[in-house]
Amino acid sequence: MAAYMRGVICLLSTERNAFLTRGSGVIVESKRYVRGLRRKPVRVLFPEDGTVDVDVKQLTRQSQPAGLNVKKEREVKVTAKTKHQEEIDFVKTRRNVQSAVKDAHETGTKDQVDGLRFERAFPGDKRLARLVSVARSRTFREHQGKVLLEGRRLICDALDAGANPQMVFFSTVDRLRELPLDKLKRATLVKVKFEDIKTWSDLVAPQGVIAIFSRPDPSRLNFANSGHSVPLSLICDNIRDPGNLGTMLRCAAAAGCHNVLLTKGCVDAWEPKVLRAAMGAHFRLPIYPSLGWDDVEDHLPKPVTVHVADSSCDTSRETNDLQVSHKLSKAGDYGWVSARPNNKKMRYEEYGSDSDSDNEFERLSLPRVDTKLYHESWAQSPAALVVGGETHGLSVEAVQLAERTAGHRLFIPVMPDVDSLNSAMAASILLFEGRKQLLKQASGRIWKSKAEQQLS
């Protein structure tokens, strides 16, 4: 009986592990057989209504071998990375093209103000920085023939004198209207930001306008005050300080000098500091720079008397009825005269340097030139005044020229224990004194001529 029951139980257990449920379409198999099916691809049957309740992606991953999945994932990553890089390259290319089109459009875009067309600087425009940098170089100014002028007054003076403008940078249209627009028709006008002008300006408070001009030729400029000038020339010798040179040019223009001659030892007349100190004097009288002494004589009228400014004199003779007629024989006795002769192989920078050979040059004899006080009569005919620098002094050629033309050493007395005046102050005093004497002499000739006509 017990054996019979065990057989029935085994049969029921076998039938329970494998049975068929009709109508459902699902076959439930043994556990071992189910494990075997997991190692084979699974065929997914979709219902007719199109609804899917099975995660196909997950079944696909489970049904494929592990190595194949990793390979495909890598391929997908590489493909995605390539597409991403292509998108980045496309965006960069598109931006570059748009930027180029924009720059070309903005460069070519021109506005108008009172019928005058101007350009708008595009972002990153380097024209202002480049031109300002090179215009500040003396080498560039001399080789390329360009000068930089800043500020409304200086630019207007240049335009009135007939200077040729090449390019004008301005911050606002109102600033441009302050200039004579009829004289800017041939210039390139560029509107830039005020911050850009402020960056490259030499002024503490920029006016918002900078212009590049062709280097003016003194013989071609139209000087408004040329008809009121007097026959007096200023010769600047070894003036190295830009402020002093600019002040001397301003004084020469104010005194009505005929012209100004600069020797090769002077600082460049078109340096920004000189331009600011001169206050437009460059366009009120002819200025001839970098001249040799032979060229200096060619720019002087014939006949002419050349005088030199001297800061050293025996003041004790002033008390003796202003009789200062003594003569000096060596370089050290002159106040603003160099102790070295001008050797053609010697640079101007070497003048006045301390060396053992100074005593040798000190013993050399210099031309003998009489001394006069500045208020005595010395400008009775066309005259020229030579003013030397405070450091290097006058060149020997200046004193030799004064000797050949029967000129004088002009002395300005000062209070005891007071240092001598600087070159700019001395030049202003002597120039205005010379103007007064020349005008007095001219008025005397006119009065004498009228008197003779009345007597006749």
C-alpha positions as CSV (number, residue, x, y, z in Angstrom):
1,M,0.0,0.0,0.0
2,A,2.8,2.4,0.9
3,A,4.6,1.6,-2.4
4,Y,1.4,2.4,-4.3
5,M,1.0,5.8,-2.7
6,R,4.6,6.8,-3.5
7,G,4.1,5.9,-7.2
8,V,0.9,8.0,-7.3
9,I,2.7,11.0,-5.8
10,C,5.6,10.8,-8.3
11,L,3.1,10.6,-11.2
12,L,1.2,13.7,-10.0
13,S,4.5,15.6,-9.5
14,T,5.5,14.8,-13.1
15,E,2.2,15.9,-14.5
16,R,2.3,19.1,-12.5
17,N,5.8,20.1,-13.9
18,A,4.6,19.8,-17.4
19,F,1.1,20.7,-18.3
20,L,-0.6,22.6,-21.1
21,T,-3.0,25.5,-20.6
22,R,-5.1,25.7,-23.7
23,G,-6.3,29.1,-25.1
24,S,-3.5,31.2,-23.5
25,G,-0.8,30.3,-26.0
26,V,1.8,30.0,-23.3
27,I,3.7,26.8,-22.5
28,V,5.1,26.5,-19.0
29,E,8.1,24.3,-19.1
30,S,10.5,22.9,-16.5
31,K,13.0,25.1,-14.8
32,R,16.0,23.6,-16.5
33,Y,14.5,24.1,-19.9
34,V,13.7,27.7,-19.1
35,R,17.4,28.3,-18.3
36,G,18.3,26.8,-21.6
37,L,16.1,29.1,-23.5
38,R,17.8,32.2,-21.9
39,R,21.0,31.3,-23.8
40,K,19.2,31.5,-27.2
41,P,17.7,34.5,-29.1
42,V,14.2,35.3,-28.1
43,R,11.6,35.9,-30.7
44,V,9.2,38.7,-29.7
45,L,5.7,38.4,-30.8
46,F,3.8,41.7,-31.0
47,P,0.0,41.8,-30.5
48,E,-2.2,42.8,-33.4
49,D,-3.4,46.0,-31.8
50,G,0.3,47.4,-31.9
51,T,0.6,47.8,-28.1
52,V,3.9,46.6,-26.7
53,D,4.3,45.8,-23.0
54,V,7.7,44.3,-23.3
55,D,11.0,46.3,-23.1
56,V,12.3,45.4,-26.5
57,K,15.7,47.2,-25.9
58,Q,16.2,45.2,-22.7
59,L,15.2,41.9,-24.3
60,T,17.6,42.6,-27.2
61,R,20.5,43.4,-24.9
62,Q,19.8,40.2,-22.9
63,S,19.4,38.1,-26.0
64,Q,22.7,39.2,-27.6
65,P,26.1,38.0,-26.5
66,A,28.1,40.3,-24.1
67,G,31.0,40.9,-26.5
68,L,28.6,42.0,-29.3
69,N,26.9,44.5,-27.0
70,V,30.2,46.1,-26.0
71,K,31.3,46.4,-29.6
72,K,28.1,48.0,-30.7
73,E,28.1,50.4,-27.7
74,R,31.6,51.5,-28.7
75,E,30.6,52.0,-32.3
76,V,27.6,54.0,-31.1
77,K,29.8,56.2,-28.9
78,V,32.4,56.8,-31.6
79,T,29.6,57.7,-34.0
80,A,28.0,60.0,-31.5
81,K,31.4,61.6,-30.8
82,T,32.1,62.1,-34.5
83,K,28.7,63.7,-35.0
84,H,29.2,66.0,-32.0
85,Q,32.6,67.1,-33.4
86,E,31.1,67.7,-36.8
87,E,28.4,69.9,-35.2
88,I,31.1,71.9,-33.3
89,D,33.1,72.4,-36.5
90,F,30.0,73.5,-38.3
91,V,29.1,76.0,-35.6
92,K,32.7,77.4,-35.6
93,T,32.7,77.7,-39.4
94,R,29.3,79.3,-39.4
95,R,30.5,81.8,-36.8
96,N,33.6,82.6,-38.7
97,V,31.7,83.2,-41.9
98,Q,29.1,85.4,-40.1
99,S,31.9,87.4,-38.4
100,A,33.7,87.9,-41.8
101,V,30.5,88.9,-43.4
102,K,29.7,91.3,-40.5
103,D,33.2,92.8,-40.6
104,A,33.1,93.3,-44.3
105,H,29.6,94.7,-44.1
106,E,30.6,97.1,-41.2
107,T,33.8,98.1,-43.0
108,G,32.0,98.9,-46.1
109,T,29.1,100.5,-44.3
110,K,29.4,104.3,-44.4
111,D,27.3,107.0,-42.9
112,Q,27.1,110.6,-43.8
113,V,27.4,113.9,-41.9
114,D,26.6,117.1,-43.8
115,G,27.2,115.2,-47.1
116,L,30.6,113.8,-45.9
117,R,30.8,110.0,-45.7
118,F,32.6,108.3,-42.9
119,E,33.2,104.7,-41.8
120,R,32.4,103.0,-38.5
121,A,35.2,101.0,-37.0
122,F,34.3,97.3,-36.5
123,P,35.1,95.5,-33.3
124,G,38.8,94.7,-33.0
125,D,39.8,97.4,-35.6
126,K,43.5,98.0,-35.1
127,R,44.0,100.9,-37.5
128,L,44.0,103.6,-34.7
129,A,46.4,101.7,-32.5
130,R,48.7,100.9,-35.4
131,L,48.8,104.4,-36.8
132,V,49.3,106.1,-33.4
133,S,52.1,103.7,-32.6
134,V,54.1,104.3,-35.7
135,A,53.3,108.1,-35.8
136,R,55.0,108.5,-32.5
137,S,58.3,107.1,-33.9
138,R,60.7,109.8,-35.2
139,T,62.1,107.3,-37.7
140,F,58.6,106.6,-39.1
141,R,57.8,110.3,-39.3
142,E,60.9,111.0,-41.2
143,H,60.8,108.0,-43.5
144,Q,57.0,107.7,-44.1
145,G,56.3,111.4,-44.0
146,K,53.4,111.2,-41.5
147,V,52.7,113.2,-38.3
148,L,50.1,112.8,-35.6
149,L,47.9,115.8,-34.5
150,E,45.4,115.6,-31.6
151,G,42.8,118.1,-30.6
152,R,40.4,120.3,-32.5
153,R,42.6,123.5,-32.3
154,L,45.8,121.9,-33.6
155,I,43.9,120.1,-36.4
156,C,42.1,123.3,-37.4
157,D,45.4,125.2,-37.5
158,A,46.9,122.5,-39.7
159,L,43.9,122.6,-42.1
160,D,43.9,126.4,-42.3
161,A,47.6,126.4,-43.2
162,G,47.0,123.9,-46.0
163,A,48.3,120.7,-44.5
164,N,47.2,117.5,-46.2
165,P,45.0,115.2,-43.9
166,Q,45.1,111.5,-44.5
167,M,43.0,109.9,-41.8
168,V,40.8,111.3,-39.0
169,F,39.5,109.3,-36.0
170,F,36.6,110.8,-34.0
171,S,34.4,109.6,-31.2
172,T,31.2,111.5,-32.0
173,V,29.6,113.2,-35.0
174,D,29.6,116.5,-33.0
175,R,33.4,116.3,-32.7
176,L,33.7,115.9,-36.4
177,R,31.4,118.9,-37.1
178,E,33.8,121.1,-35.1
179,L,36.3,120.7,-37.9
180,P,36.2,122.4,-41.3
181,L,34.5,119.6,-43.2
182,D,35.1,121.1,-46.6
183,K,38.8,120.5,-46.1
184,L,38.4,116.8,-45.2
185,K,37.0,115.6,-48.4
186,R,40.1,113.6,-49.4
187,A,40.7,112.2,-45.9
188,T,39.5,108.8,-44.6
189,L,37.1,109.4,-41.7
190,V,36.6,106.7,-39.1
191,K,34.3,106.8,-36.2
192,V,35.7,104.9,-33.1
193,K,34.8,104.5,-29.5
194,F,36.0,107.2,-27.1
195,E,37.6,104.5,-25.0
196,D,39.9,103.6,-27.9
197,I,40.9,107.3,-28.3
198,K,41.5,107.6,-24.6
199,T,43.7,104.5,-24.7
200,W,46.0,105.9,-27.3
201,S,45.8,109.6,-26.4
202,D,48.7,111.6,-24.9
203,L,46.3,114.1,-23.3
204,V,44.9,113.9,-19.7
205,A,41.5,114.9,-21.0
206,P,41.3,113.8,-24.7
207,Q,39.0,115.8,-27.0
208,G,37.9,112.7,-29.0
209,V,39.6,113.5,-32.3
210,I,43.0,112.4,-33.7
211,A,44.3,113.0,-37.2
212,I,47.1,111.7,-39.3
213,F,48.7,114.3,-41.7
214,S,51.3,114.2,-44.3
215,R,54.5,115.8,-43.0
216,P,54.0,119.5,-43.9
217,D,56.5,121.2,-46.1
218,P,57.2,124.7,-44.7
219,S,57.6,126.1,-48.2
220,R,54.1,125.1,-49.2
221,L,52.1,126.1,-46.2
222,N,50.0,129.2,-46.0
223,F,50.9,131.2,-42.9
224,A,48.3,133.8,-42.0
225,N,50.7,136.1,-40.1
226,S,53.5,136.1,-42.6
227,G,52.7,139.7,-43.5
228,H,53.2,140.9,-40.0
229,S,56.5,139.2,-39.4
230,V,59.8,141.1,-38.7
231,P,63.2,140.3,-40.2
232,L,64.3,138.1,-37.2
233,S,65.2,134.5,-37.3
234,L,65.5,132.0,-34.4
235,I,68.2,129.3,-34.6
236,C,67.8,126.5,-32.1
237,D,71.1,124.7,-31.5
238,N,71.2,121.5,-29.5
239,I,67.8,121.9,-27.9
240,R,67.1,118.5,-26.5
241,D,64.1,119.1,-24.2
242,P,60.7,118.9,-26.0
243,G,59.1,121.3,-23.6
244,N,61.8,123.9,-24.1
245,L,61.7,123.6,-27.9
246,G,57.9,123.8,-28.0
247,T,57.9,127.0,-25.8
248,M,60.6,128.6,-28.0
249,L,58.6,127.9,-31.1
250,R,55.5,129.5,-29.5
251,C,57.5,132.5,-28.5
252,A,59.0,132.8,-32.0
253,A,55.5,132.8,-33.5
254,A,54.3,135.4,-30.9
255,A,57.2,137.7,-31.6
256,G,56.6,137.5,-35.3
257,C,59.8,135.8,-36.3
258,H,60.4,135.3,-40.0
259,N,61.4,131.6,-39.6
260,V,62.9,129.1,-37.2
261,L,65.9,126.9,-38.0
262,L,66.7,123.7,-36.1
263,T,70.1,122.2,-36.2
264,K,70.6,118.4,-36.3
265,G,71.2,118.2,-32.6
266,C,67.7,119.3,-31.7
267,V,64.7,117.1,-30.8
268,D,62.2,116.4,-33.5
269,A,59.8,119.3,-34.0
270,W,56.9,117.0,-34.7
271,E,57.2,115.1,-31.4
272,P,53.8,115.1,-29.5
273,K,55.3,116.9,-26.5
274,V,56.7,119.6,-28.8
275,L,53.4,120.0,-30.6
276,R,51.5,120.4,-27.3
277,A,54.0,123.0,-26.0
278,A,54.1,125.0,-29.3
279,M,50.3,125.4,-29.3
280,G,50.0,125.6,-33.1
281,A,53.2,127.5,-33.8
282,H,54.1,124.9,-36.4
283,F,51.5,126.4,-38.7
284,R,52.1,130.0,-38.0
285,L,55.7,130.4,-39.2
286,P,58.1,128.3,-41.3
287,I,60.1,125.7,-39.3
288,Y,63.1,124.0,-41.0
289,P,64.4,121.0,-39.0
290,S,67.6,118.9,-39.1
291,L,69.8,121.5,-40.8
292,G,73.5,121.5,-41.0
293,W,75.3,124.8,-40.5
294,D,75.8,125.3,-44.3
295,D,72.1,124.8,-44.8
296,V,71.4,127.3,-41.9
297,E,73.2,130.1,-43.8
298,D,71.2,129.3,-46.9
299,H,67.9,130.0,-45.0
300,L,69.1,133.3,-43.7
301,P,68.7,136.6,-45.6
302,K,71.6,138.5,-47.1
303,P,73.0,140.4,-45.4
304,V,72.2,139.3,-41.9
305,T,73.8,139.7,-38.4
306,V,73.9,136.6,-36.2
307,H,73.9,137.0,-32.4
308,V,74.3,134.3,-29.8
309,A,72.6,134.1,-26.4
310,D,75.1,133.8,-23.6
311,S,74.4,133.1,-19.9
312,S,77.8,134.0,-18.6
313,C,79.2,137.5,-18.4
314,D,81.3,139.6,-16.0
315,T,78.4,141.5,-14.3
316,S,80.8,143.8,-12.5
317,R,81.3,145.7,-15.8
318,E,77.6,146.5,-15.8
319,T,78.1,149.0,-13.0
320,N,80.8,150.7,-15.0
321,D,78.4,152.6,-17.3
322,L,77.3,149.2,-18.9
323,Q,80.7,149.0,-20.7
324,V,80.9,145.3,-21.4
325,S,83.2,145.0,-24.4
326,H,85.7,142.4,-23.2
327,K,86.4,139.4,-25.3
328,L,86.7,135.7,-24.3
329,S,89.3,133.3,-25.7
330,K,88.3,129.8,-24.6
331,A,85.2,127.7,-24.6
332,G,84.8,127.5,-20.8
333,D,84.3,131.3,-20.7
334,Y,81.1,131.0,-22.7
335,G,77.9,130.2,-20.9
336,W,76.0,128.1,-23.4
337,V,78.8,127.2,-25.7
338,S,80.1,123.6,-26.1
339,A,83.8,123.0,-25.1
340,R,84.2,120.6,-28.1
341,P,84.5,121.6,-31.7
342,N,82.1,120.1,-34.2
343,N,84.0,117.1,-35.7
344,K,82.0,115.7,-38.6
345,K,82.6,112.2,-37.3
346,M,81.4,113.1,-33.8
347,R,77.8,112.7,-32.8
348,Y,76.0,115.6,-31.0
349,E,75.3,113.3,-28.0
350,E,79.1,113.3,-27.3
351,Y,79.1,117.0,-26.7
352,G,79.6,118.1,-23.1
353,S,80.7,114.6,-21.9
354,D,83.4,114.4,-19.2
355,S,86.6,113.0,-20.4
356,D,90.4,113.6,-20.1
357,S,90.4,115.4,-23.4
358,D,88.1,118.2,-22.2
359,N,91.1,120.2,-21.0
360,E,92.6,120.0,-24.4
361,F,89.5,121.4,-26.0
362,E,89.3,124.0,-23.2
363,R,92.7,125.4,-24.3
364,L,91.5,125.8,-27.9
365,S,90.8,129.4,-29.0
366,L,87.3,130.3,-30.0
367,P,86.1,133.1,-32.2
368,R,86.2,136.5,-30.5
369,V,82.7,138.0,-30.2
370,D,81.9,141.2,-28.4
371,T,79.4,141.1,-25.5
372,K,76.3,143.3,-25.2
373,L,73.5,143.5,-22.7
374,Y,70.2,142.4,-24.2
375,H,68.5,145.8,-24.1
376,E,71.3,147.5,-26.0
377,S,71.0,148.2,-29.7
378,W,71.8,145.0,-31.5
379,A,68.8,144.5,-33.9
380,Q,69.0,147.4,-36.4
381,S,68.9,145.3,-39.6
382,P,67.8,141.7,-40.5
383,A,69.1,139.6,-37.6
384,A,69.2,136.0,-36.4
385,L,69.4,134.8,-32.8
386,V,71.1,131.5,-31.8
387,V,70.0,129.9,-28.5
388,G,71.7,126.7,-27.3
389,G,70.6,123.9,-25.1
390,E,71.2,124.1,-21.4
391,T,73.1,120.8,-21.2
392,H,75.2,120.7,-24.4
393,G,75.4,124.4,-25.1
394,L,76.1,126.2,-28.4
395,S,78.1,124.6,-31.2
396,V,81.4,126.2,-32.1
397,E,79.9,126.8,-35.6
398,A,77.3,129.2,-34.1
399,V,80.0,131.4,-32.5
400,Q,82.0,131.3,-35.8
401,L,78.9,132.4,-37.7
402,A,78.4,135.3,-35.2
403,E,82.0,136.4,-35.7
404,R,81.8,136.3,-39.5
405,T,78.6,138.4,-39.5
406,A,79.8,140.9,-36.8
407,G,77.3,139.7,-34.3
408,H,77.4,139.9,-30.5
409,R,77.0,137.7,-27.4
410,L,73.8,138.9,-25.8
411,F,73.6,138.7,-22.0
412,I,70.6,138.9,-19.7
413,P,71.7,140.0,-16.2
414,V,70.0,138.4,-13.2
415,M,70.2,139.0,-9.5
416,P,73.3,137.7,-7.6
417,D,73.3,134.1,-6.5
418,V,70.4,133.3,-8.9
419,D,71.0,130.6,-11.5
420,S,70.7,131.7,-15.2
421,L,67.5,131.5,-17.1
422,N,66.7,128.4,-19.1
423,S,66.9,128.5,-22.9
424,A,63.2,129.0,-23.5
425,M,62.9,132.0,-21.1
426,A,66.1,133.6,-22.5
427,A,64.8,133.1,-26.1
428,S,61.5,134.8,-25.3
429,I,63.2,137.9,-23.7
430,L,65.7,138.3,-26.5
431,L,63.1,137.7,-29.3
432,F,60.7,140.3,-28.0
433,E,63.5,142.8,-27.4
434,G,64.7,142.2,-31.0
435,R,61.2,142.7,-32.3
436,K,60.9,146.0,-30.4
437,Q,64.2,147.3,-31.8
438,L,63.4,146.3,-35.3
439,L,60.0,147.9,-35.2
440,K,61.5,151.1,-33.7
441,Q,64.1,151.1,-36.4
442,A,61.4,150.6,-39.1
443,S,59.2,153.4,-37.6
444,G,62.2,155.7,-37.5
445,R,62.9,155.1,-41.2
446,I,59.3,155.7,-42.0
447,W,59.3,159.0,-40.1
448,K,62.5,160.1,-41.7
449,S,61.1,159.2,-45.1
450,K,58.0,161.3,-44.5
451,A,60.1,164.2,-43.2
452,E,62.3,164.1,-46.3
453,Q,59.2,164.1,-48.5
454,Q,57.8,167.1,-46.7
455,L,61.1,169.0,-47.1
456,S,61.3,168.2,-50.7
